[in-house]
Amino acid sequence: MLAFVFGLAATQAAAICNKRFLNPITEVCWDCIFPISIGGLSLSFGASRPDTKNQTFPLCVCPGVPPRLGLSIGLWEPARLVDVANEPGCFVNMGFEMDFGLLSLGKSSATQQNGGSTGSRWQAHYYFYPLISWLGVIVDGLCMQSAQFDVAYISEIDPLWQDAELNNLINPEAILFANPIAQAACAADCTKASTGNLPMDALFWCTGCGGSIYPIQGDVAAHVGGVMASQVVATKMVARMHRLLIARKTASERPFCQTQSQPVIKKSQYRMQVTRPRPKTSGRYGCGPIGFSSQYVDRLREFPFQGESFGWLFWRKRNCCAL
């Protein structure tokens, strides 16, 4: 009994929330907005990053009476923010903690060397983060939604996030990819995402170098390091939002007049920027494609006591008919 009490106390003492509010000016990789395209004309600045296809003809039409003529625009926008926390209630990007009462009893587990478990478990939070709209960087109505900041999902109150078997209720297809052949295919996705290319949307069950996206909940099967594990969990979170129809398809070779429902994640429409414990704001992997090797951002981004929870900013490709 004493061993249990002291063990619980040690676990809680080790779980430190390295919370700090994300500075939208100095801690965001602003050249990740490029390239910006108008039809077939592309404007780029800073590091070279892969882009999705854009319509080459500069004009587009949206339905209406009369039909509305616009410009075919493509750009990358900072749109979603994800906390990946090593303890419940740690809102690492927002700079505060919250006590979830009994829900806080289930601490996230790190890699165990003695009990045979090589995985880890994390809590996560998903935010609508329409940063461009806040700052007025682009004219209202051009290509942006009139979105508000919101905490869209908190894993601590979702029993499906805590249990892989329960999670299969909303992801029954997971059983199809629980085999060595499907898992081996993820190596190709890893290679492509880590060599200056877009990830492979056809391999939607893969998180690139992180392995399988299933089960889409807070467990990481093989914990290599905190940065990679958090990258996998953040990707799972976005995939989960697509399955719940909270996230939408925004990138297409034809510009959208409205975004579309997309229950399966389109990986190529996202870029990932690590924000916590220490943001990366420059270079090709200042914002890398989903599934890229975390070796490009690992350095000095995981350390004991004050660097064990992580934050990720998702940049999203937007093709629209700007009216």
VOPAGU-2260 file (C-alpha; in pm, 1 decimal, decimal comma):
REM VOPAGU-2260
SITE   aa  ch    i         X         Y         Z
SITE  MET   A    0       0,0       0,0       0,0
SITE  LEU   A    1     281,1     240,4      91,9
SITE  ALA   A    2     456,8     157,1    -233,9
SITE  PHE   A    3     139,5     245,1    -422,7
SITE  VAL   A    4      98,2     576,7    -239,6
SITE  PHE   A    5     460,5     680,5    -289,8
SITE  GLY   A    6     451,3     562,2    -650,7
SITE  LEU   A    7     140,3     771,0    -717,1
SITE  ALA   A    8     300,7    1072,7    -552,1
SITE  ALA   A    9     615,3    1031,8    -760,7
SITE  THR   A   10     411,1    1005,7   -1080,0
SITE  GLN   A   11     219,5    1323,9   -1000,6
SITE  ALA   A   12     535,5    1509,1    -904,8
SITE  ALA   A   13     700,3    1411,7   -1232,5
SITE  ALA   A   14     405,7    1528,5   -1442,2
SITE  ILE   A   15     484,6    1898,1   -1487,4
SITE  CYS   A   16     282,8    2109,4   -1729,1
SITE  ASN   A   17     525,3    2327,7   -1927,0
SITE  LYS   A   18     242,7    2563,0   -2020,7
SITE  ARG   A   19     306,1    2895,4   -2195,7
SITE  PHE   A   20      75,8    3101,8   -2414,2
SITE  LEU   A   21     173,6    3082,0   -2781,6
SITE  ASN   A   22     291,1    3419,3   -2910,9
SITE  PRO   A   23     123,1    3459,2   -3253,1
SITE  ILE   A   24     390,0    3702,1   -3375,5
SITE  THR   A   25     727,3    3563,6   -3269,5
SITE  GLU   A   26     650,6    3190,9   -3230,3
SITE  VAL   A   27     483,6    3125,5   -3565,6
SITE  CYS   A   28     673,5    3030,9   -3882,5
SITE  TRP   A   29     524,4    3303,4   -4100,1
SITE  ASP   A   30     694,8    3202,2   -4423,3
SITE  CYS   A   31     491,4    2879,4   -4400,3
SITE  ILE   A   32     205,8    3073,8   -4561,3
SITE  PHE   A   33     391,5    3040,6   -4893,9
SITE  PRO   A   34     355,6    2958,2   -5172,9
SITE  ILE   A   35      53,4    3175,6   -5249,0
SITE  SER   A   36    -100,4    3114,5   -5589,8
SITE  ILE   A   37    -339,2    3306,9   -5814,3
SITE  GLY   A   38    -430,9    3064,4   -6087,1
SITE  GLY   A   39    -107,3    2926,8   -6229,6
SITE  LEU   A   40     101,7    3214,1   -6089,9
SITE  SER   A   41     282,9    3118,9   -5769,6
SITE  LEU   A   42     455,6    3351,4   -5522,6
SITE  SER   A   43     708,4    3193,1   -5287,6
SITE  PHE   A   44     935,5    3322,2   -5012,2
SITE  GLY   A   45    1172,6    3158,0   -4766,6
SITE  ALA   A   46    1235,6    2783,9   -4753,2
SITE  SER   A   47    1116,9    2565,3   -5040,6
SITE  ARG   A   48     823,1    2347,4   -4936,4
SITE  PRO   A   49     598,5    2114,6   -5138,4
SITE  ASP   A   50     258,3    2244,9   -5244,1
SITE  THR   A   51     -64,6    2079,8   -5351,8
SITE  LYS   A   52    -197,0    2129,8   -5705,1
SITE  ASN   A   53    -374,7    2454,1   -5790,9
SITE  GLN   A   54    -605,4    2548,9   -6076,2
SITE  THR   A   55    -404,0    2706,2   -6357,3
SITE  PHE   A   56    -685,4    2927,3   -6489,4
SITE  PRO   A   57    -705,2    3243,6   -6273,9
SITE  LEU   A   58   -1085,0    3286,1   -6284,7
SITE  CYS   A   59   -1353,6    3078,8   -6114,0
SITE  VAL   A   60   -1731,8    3090,6   -6075,6
SITE  CYS   A   61   -1948,2    3028,0   -5769,1
SITE  PRO   A   62   -2319,3    2945,8   -5797,9
SITE  GLY   A   63   -2571,8    3216,1   -5731,0
SITE  VAL   A   64   -2824,8    3441,2   -5899,4
SITE  PRO   A   65   -2644,8    3572,7   -6089,0
SITE  PRO   A   66   -2333,6    3345,8   -6073,9
SITE  ARG   A   67   -2038,9    3513,7   -5903,6
SITE  LEU   A   68   -1701,2    3548,6   -6070,7
SITE  GLY   A   69   -1384,5    3533,6   -5860,4
SITE  LEU   A   70   -1011,6    3465,9   -5853,3
SITE  SER   A   71    -867,8    3118,6   -5800,2
SITE  ILE   A   72    -656,3    3155,0   -5483,8
SITE  GLY   A   73    -435,9    2904,8   -5302,1
SITE  LEU   A   74    -248,0    2965,9   -4977,3
SITE  TRP   A   75    -147,2    2800,0   -4650,8
SITE  GLU   A   76    -312,3    2931,0   -4334,8
SITE  PRO   A   77    -237,3    2865,2   -3965,5
SITE  ALA   A   78    -572,0    2711,7   -3878,5
SITE  ARG   A   79    -561,4    2452,9   -3599,6
SITE  LEU   A   80    -368,0    2416,0   -3276,0
SITE  VAL   A   81    -317,1    2090,7   -3084,6
SITE  ASP   A   82    -191,0    2028,8   -2730,7
SITE  VAL   A   83     -34,1    1689,9   -2662,8
SITE  ALA   A   84      -2,0    1669,3   -2285,5
SITE  ASN   A   85     167,1    1423,0   -2053,5
SITE  GLU   A   86     -98,4    1487,3   -1787,4
SITE  PRO   A   87    -470,0    1568,5   -1792,5
SITE  GLY   A   88    -563,1    1934,2   -1790,6
SITE  CYS   A   89    -236,7    2070,6   -1931,7
SITE  PHE   A   90    -325,9    2327,1   -2198,0
SITE  VAL   A   91      32,6    2372,2   -2305,0
SITE  ASN   A   92     -26,4    2619,6   -2590,8
SITE  MET   A   93    -273,1    2831,5   -2394,8
SITE  GLY   A   94     -65,1    2875,0   -2080,6
SITE  PHE   A   95    -294,5    2730,5   -1814,0
SITE  GLU   A   96    -392,0    2410,9   -1633,6
SITE  MET   A   97    -736,7    2277,4   -1549,0
SITE  ASP   A   98    -832,3    2026,7   -1280,9
SITE  PHE   A   99   -1064,2    1762,6   -1423,7
SITE  GLY   A  100   -1128,6    1603,0   -1084,6
SITE  LEU   A  101   -1167,4    1226,4   -1107,1
SITE  LEU   A  102   -1073,2    1237,7   -1474,8
SITE  SER   A  103    -728,1    1356,3   -1365,9
SITE  LEU   A  104    -652,7    1024,8   -1195,2
SITE  GLY   A  105    -542,9     866,8   -1521,2
SITE  LYS   A  106    -196,2    1009,1   -1572,0
SITE  SER   A  107     -34,4     966,3   -1910,2
SITE  SER   A  108     226,6     693,0   -1915,1
SITE  ALA   A  109     577,4     725,0   -2049,1
SITE  THR   A  110     788,7     448,5   -2196,5
SITE  GLN   A  111     845,5     165,8   -1948,3
SITE  GLN   A  112    1170,2     -27,0   -1959,0
SITE  ASN   A  113    1082,1    -281,9   -1691,5
SITE  GLY   A  114     726,2    -393,7   -1758,8
SITE  GLY   A  115     751,1    -470,7   -2126,7
SITE  SER   A  116     545,7    -174,3   -2246,4
SITE  THR   A  117     725,4      40,1   -2504,1
SITE  GLY   A  118     436,3     273,7   -2575,3
SITE  SER   A  119     301,2     593,7   -2428,5
SITE  ARG   A  120     -36,7     751,9   -2366,1
SITE  TRP   A  121    -128,0    1117,3   -2400,8
SITE  GLN   A  122    -413,5    1361,7   -2358,2
SITE  ALA   A  123    -482,9    1613,3   -2634,5
SITE  HIS   A  124    -682,8    1928,8   -2706,6
SITE  TYR   A  125    -789,4    2068,3   -3043,8
SITE  TYR   A  126    -845,1    2438,6   -3109,0
SITE  PHE   A  127    -989,2    2640,4   -3393,7
SITE  TYR   A  128    -709,1    2892,2   -3440,8
SITE  PRO   A  129    -794,5    3137,9   -3724,7
SITE  LEU   A  130    -478,7    3340,2   -3678,8
SITE  ILE   A  131    -481,5    3516,1   -4016,1
SITE  SER   A  132    -834,2    3644,4   -3956,3
SITE  TRP   A  133    -732,7    3781,3   -3614,8
SITE  LEU   A  134    -435,6    3970,6   -3746,0
SITE  GLY   A  135    -612,9    4101,6   -4056,0
SITE  VAL   A  136    -323,5    3986,3   -4273,6
SITE  ILE   A  137    -554,0    3911,8   -4566,4
SITE  VAL   A  138    -861,2    4112,3   -4661,1
SITE  ASP   A  139   -1179,6    3977,9   -4500,3
SITE  GLY   A  140   -1391,3    3777,7   -4742,4
SITE  LEU   A  141   -1102,2    3700,6   -4977,0
SITE  CYS   A  142   -1043,4    3338,8   -4884,0
SITE  MET   A  143   -1103,1    3309,1   -4511,3
SITE  GLN   A  144   -1393,1    3178,1   -4308,5
SITE  SER   A  145   -1536,5    3408,5   -4045,7
SITE  ALA   A  146   -1419,8    3163,9   -3777,4
SITE  GLN   A  147   -1378,0    3229,8   -3406,6
SITE  PHE   A  148   -1120,9    3086,2   -3168,7
SITE  ASP   A  149   -1267,3    2784,4   -2993,1
SITE  VAL   A  150   -1163,0    2479,3   -2794,3
SITE  ALA   A  151   -1326,1    2220,3   -3018,9
SITE  TYR   A  152   -1221,0    1899,8   -2843,9
SITE  ILE   A  153   -1086,6    1793,5   -2502,9
SITE  SER   A  154    -976,1    1431,0   -2479,4
SITE  GLU   A  155   -1004,4    1403,6   -2099,7
SITE  ILE   A  156   -1384,3    1390,2   -2114,5
SITE  ASP   A  157   -1404,2    1144,9   -2406,5
SITE  PRO   A  158   -1402,1     776,7   -2300,0
SITE  LEU   A  159   -1330,0     668,2   -2659,1
SITE  TRP   A  160    -996,0     852,1   -2647,7
SITE  GLN   A  161    -884,9     649,8   -2345,2
SITE  ASP   A  162    -966,5     303,4   -2480,7
SITE  ALA   A  163    -853,4     163,2   -2816,2
SITE  GLU   A  164   -1126,4    -101,4   -2826,0
SITE  LEU   A  165   -1405,9     146,9   -2757,6
SITE  ASN   A  166   -1256,4     375,5   -3020,6
SITE  ASN   A  167   -1325,5     112,4   -3285,6
SITE  LEU   A  168   -1692,8     202,8   -3254,9
SITE  ILE   A  169   -1627,4     510,4   -3469,3
SITE  ASN   A  170   -1333,8     361,1   -3663,4
SITE  PRO   A  171   -1440,8       3,3   -3747,7
SITE  GLU   A  172   -1206,6      -1,1   -4048,7
SITE  ALA   A  173    -907,9     -13,0   -3810,5
SITE  ILE   A  174    -914,6    -392,8   -3815,5
SITE  LEU   A  175    -832,4    -389,5   -4188,5
SITE  PHE   A  176    -495,0    -225,5   -4126,9
SITE  ALA   A  177    -385,6    -428,0   -3824,1
SITE  ASN   A  178    -149,0    -644,7   -4027,2
SITE  PRO   A  179     223,1    -636,5   -4117,6
SITE  ILE   A  180     166,1    -555,6   -4485,5
SITE  ALA   A  181     -36,3    -242,5   -4412,8
SITE  GLN   A  182     216,0    -133,0   -4151,1
SITE  ALA   A  183     513,2    -191,9   -4382,3
SITE  ALA   A  184     355,0      36,0   -4643,0
SITE  CYS   A  185     398,2     327,3   -4401,9
SITE  ALA   A  186     773,6     320,7   -4470,3
SITE  ALA   A  187     705,1     460,8   -4817,8
SITE  ASP   A  188     493,4     738,7   -4666,7
SITE  CYS   A  189     774,2     818,8   -4421,3
SITE  THR   A  190    1033,4     837,1   -4698,0
SITE  LYS   A  191     822,5    1063,4   -4915,4
SITE  ALA   A  192     724,9    1304,0   -4635,6
SITE  SER   A  193    1086,6    1329,6   -4516,3
SITE  THR   A  194    1243,5    1407,7   -4854,4
SITE  GLY   A  195    1076,2    1733,8   -4949,3
SITE  ASN   A  196     753,3    1584,4   -5085,1
SITE  LEU   A  197     389,4    1571,6   -4983,4
SITE  PRO   A  198     269,8    1266,3   -4788,3
SITE  MET   A  199      77,8     989,9   -4963,2
SITE  ASP   A  200    -295,6    1050,9   -4926,1
SITE  ALA   A  201    -369,5     701,7   -5057,2
SITE  LEU   A  202    -201,7     560,6   -4743,3
SITE  PHE   A  203    -448,9     735,6   -4515,1
SITE  TRP   A  204    -389,2     482,6   -4235,1
SITE  CYS   A  205     -25,3     593,0   -4200,4
SITE  THR   A  206     133,1     876,1   -4005,4
SITE  GLY   A  207     452,5     848,7   -4208,0
SITE  CYS   A  208     753,1     785,1   -3985,1
SITE  GLY   A  209     522,1     746,7   -3684,6
SITE  GLY   A  210     363,0     426,8   -3814,2
SITE  SER   A  211     -10,8     360,1   -3811,2
SITE  ILE   A  212    -275,8     621,7   -3746,0
SITE  TYR   A  213    -497,4     350,5   -3592,9
SITE  PRO   A  214    -629,9     331,9   -3330,4
SITE  ILE   A  215    -722,8     701,1   -3357,2
SITE  GLN   A  216    -682,9     780,2   -2987,3
SITE  GLY   A  217    -415,1     873,2   -2735,2
SITE  ASP   A  218    -192,4     564,4   -2744,6
SITE  VAL   A  219     141,7     549,2   -2925,3
SITE  ALA   A  220     248,5     188,9   -2981,6
SITE  ALA   A  221     625,2     251,0   -3001,2
SITE  HIS   A  222     757,9     546,2   -2803,4
SITE  VAL   A  223    1088,7     653,0   -2959,9
SITE  GLY   A  224    1083,7    1004,9   -2817,9
SITE  GLY   A  225     840,0    1265,5   -2696,9
SITE  VAL   A  226     856,5    1479,5   -3010,7
SITE  MET   A  227     776,8    1190,2   -3243,5
SITE  ALA   A  228     508,9    1052,0   -3009,7
SITE  SER   A  229     339,7    1390,9   -2983,8
SITE  GLN   A  230     358,9    1431,6   -3361,9
SITE  VAL   A  231     173,5    1101,1   -3402,5
SITE  VAL   A  232     -91,0    1193,6   -3144,0
SITE  ALA   A  233    -144,0    1537,0   -3300,1
SITE  THR   A  234    -197,0    1371,2   -3639,6
SITE  LYS   A  235    -439,6    1125,1   -3482,5
SITE  MET   A  236    -629,0    1417,1   -3333,9
SITE  VAL   A  237    -674,9    1583,2   -3674,1
SITE  ALA   A  238    -778,9    1248,6   -3826,1
SITE  ARG   A  239   -1031,1    1210,2   -3545,6
SITE  MET   A  240   -1174,9    1553,4   -3618,5
SITE  HIS   A  241   -1219,7    1451,8   -3981,8
SITE  ARG   A  242   -1400,4    1135,1   -3875,8
SITE  LEU   A  243   -1633,0    1342,8   -3654,9
SITE  LEU   A  244   -1685,1    1585,2   -3949,4
SITE  ILE   A  245   -1541,5    1873,4   -3747,9
SITE  ALA   A  246   -1242,9    1909,8   -3985,5
SITE  ARG   A  247   -1311,8    1958,5   -4355,5
SITE  LYS   A  248   -1149,0    1928,3   -4695,0
SITE  THR   A  249   -1008,3    2265,8   -4800,2
SITE  ALA   A  250    -751,8    2178,8   -5070,5
SITE  SER   A  251    -837,7    2079,5   -5425,8
SITE  GLU   A  252    -715,6    2141,0   -5778,6
SITE  ARG   A  253   -1047,5    2316,4   -5832,5
SITE  PRO   A  254   -1110,5    2609,8   -5596,6
SITE  PHE   A  255   -1389,2    2572,2   -5342,7
SITE  CYS   A  256   -1676,7    2812,5   -5300,1
SITE  GLN   A  257   -1740,1    2623,9   -4973,8
SITE  THR   A  258   -1532,6    2367,2   -4787,2
SITE  GLN   A  259   -1642,7    2003,2   -4808,3
SITE  SER   A  260   -1699,1    1727,2   -4554,9
SITE  GLN   A  261   -1411,3    1479,2   -4549,7
SITE  PRO   A  262   -1443,1    1186,0   -4302,9
SITE  VAL   A  263   -1095,5    1056,4   -4397,3
SITE  ILE   A  264    -799,5    1287,2   -4341,6
SITE  LYS   A  265    -634,6    1438,0   -4648,7
SITE  LYS   A  266    -278,6    1451,3   -4518,5
SITE  SER   A  267    -137,8    1658,7   -4802,9
SITE  GLN   A  268    -347,9    1961,9   -4706,7
SITE  TYR   A  269    -164,9    2000,8   -4374,5
SITE  ARG   A  270     173,6    2113,2   -4249,2
SITE  MET   A  271     288,1    2071,1   -3888,4
SITE  GLN   A  272     488,4    2321,8   -3685,1
SITE  VAL   A  273     612,0    2227,0   -3339,0
SITE  THR   A  274     534,0    2505,3   -3087,7
SITE  ARG   A  275     608,5    2360,1   -2743,2
SITE  PRO   A  276     828,5    2319,8   -2545,2
SITE  ARG   A  277    1027,1    2533,8   -2792,3
SITE  PRO   A  278     890,5    2651,8   -3127,2
SITE  LYS   A  279    1066,1    2602,6   -3458,8
SITE  THR   A  280     999,8    2905,4   -3677,6
SITE  SER   A  281    1230,0    2872,4   -3978,1
SITE  GLY   A  282    1373,8    2628,4   -4229,8
SITE  ARG   A  283    1207,2    2370,1   -4451,5
SITE  TYR   A  284    1083,8    2181,0   -4146,9
SITE  GLY   A  285     970,8    2493,3   -3966,5
SITE  CYS   A  286     645,7    2336,4   -4084,7
SITE  GLY   A  287     683,4    1990,8   -4232,7
SITE  PRO   A  288     426,3    1764,4   -4399,0
SITE  ILE   A  289     237,0    1512,8   -4190,8
SITE  GLY   A  290     458,0    1210,3   -4130,4
SITE  PHE   A  291     800,3    1373,3   -4170,4
SITE  SER   A  292    1085,9    1240,3   -3957,5
SITE  SER   A  293    1102,7    1418,3   -3623,6
SITE  GLN   A  294    1485,2    1411,3   -3640,3
SITE  TYR   A  295    1457,5    1747,1   -3819,8
SITE  VAL   A  296    1303,9    1911,7   -3512,2
SITE  ASP   A  297    1410,7    1690,0   -3219,2
SITE  ARG   A  298    1708,8    1893,1   -3102,9
SITE  LEU   A  299    1655,1    2058,9   -2761,5
SITE  ARG   A  300    1279,7    2002,9   -2776,1
SITE  GLU   A  301    1238,8    1737,1   -2510,1
SITE  PHE   A  302    1387,8    1760,6   -2164,3
SITE  PRO   A  303    1291,3    1645,3   -1812,5
SITE  PHE   A  304    1060,1    1833,3   -1580,3
SITE  GLN   A  305     986,1    2140,7   -1795,4
SITE  GLY   A  306     972,9    1992,2   -2144,9
SITE  GLU   A  307     749,5    1685,4   -2146,8
SITE  SER   A  308     427,3    1820,7   -2301,0
SITE  PHE   A  309     414,3    1937,2   -2660,9
SITE  GLY   A  310     225,9    2170,6   -2889,2
SITE  TRP   A  311     169,1    2163,5   -3265,6
SITE  LEU   A  312      31,2    2425,1   -3503,2
SITE  PHE   A  313    -136,4    2286,7   -3815,4
SITE  TRP   A  314    -106,2    2491,6   -4131,8
SITE  ARG   A  315    -386,1    2408,9   -4375,6
SITE  LYS   A  316    -388,6    2451,4   -4753,5
SITE  ARG   A  317    -683,9    2654,3   -4873,2
SITE  ASN   A  318    -802,0    2666,9   -5235,0
SITE  CYS   A  319   -1091,4    2904,3   -5278,7
SITE  CYS   A  320   -1273,2    3122,2   -5524,9
SITE  ALA   A  321   -1205,9    3470,8   -5387,9
SITE  LEU   A  322   -1501,7    3695,2   -5461,0
